[in-house]
């Protein structure tokens, strides 16, 4: 009895659920990018809806759908990194962003597209490439790969309260609700002035 007690392994204080710094940074970058894309989309919706001439409905629907999918994929990549369920999603999104930036660069050079900033095109591309390249470096880090590889061993024996798919569906619904709210909210302006229309009668 005494021998078996002495031979028993001592309890360790190591926390197997502690996420590496690379994983936390990758999730933070993905989440901040998703929030930034959502803020930029909501800010640019007024200009898209009030543009003259009015853009085709299919183009508007494609733009809104692409932005919603981009935002949801960025947020889902951050959740996947935290859960340890895989780092391929954020890596795939980063590769898609690099391809998109390359296509926009070719379009800007070939059609003399006006840039929304005074920065030259090479400097603007380098700044934009910092995010996807940084995500690729974080997804390929040894700590991130080890965290993902150990993912199945960290899952509890009892079924979790919230399934990862439920979280993803929640993110999708939030993105669609915000997009629908932005599209359906009327923007009342006085003709020729651009100022918000007043609810007070002119003679009062």
Secondary structure, 3 states (H helix, E strand, C coil): CHHHHHHCCCCCCCCCCCCCHHHHHHHHHHHHHHHHHHHHHHHHHHHHHCCCCCCCHHHHHHHHHHHHHHHHHHHHHHHHHHHCCCCHHHHHHHHHHHHHHHHHHHHHHHHCCCCCCCCCHHHHHHHHHHHHHHHHHHHCCHHHHHHHHCHHHHCCCCCCCCCHHHHHHHHHHHHHHHHHHHHHCCCCECCCCCCECCCCCCCC
